[in-house]
Amino acid sequence: MSKAAGQQSTKTLSRVVDLLVEYRIKLDALEHVLKETNPLVHELYLGTIENLQAQKTAEVNRLLTQTFKSKLTER
């Protein structure tokens, strides 16, 4: 990879990280407002987030296992 391509990749990654941090801050602020204004909906929100995290974990594990198995069969 050329130096210019590496620098472009680094800049792109930096922009992605900046956006993720920005949106995490916004989500945290919105969660705080939700907690203060409607605690019942806040609990529902937290439950939904936990379910999504569990689904994500299961999917990542499935994909990693699939990738690992395919790498083993390639050898």
TAJOWO-V363976 format. One record per helix or strand. SS is the DSSP state (helix for helix, strand for strand). FROM is the first residue (numbers start at 1). TO is the last residue. If there is no record, write none. Layout:
SS_FROM_TO, SS_FROM_TO
This chain:
helix_3_37, helix_39_74
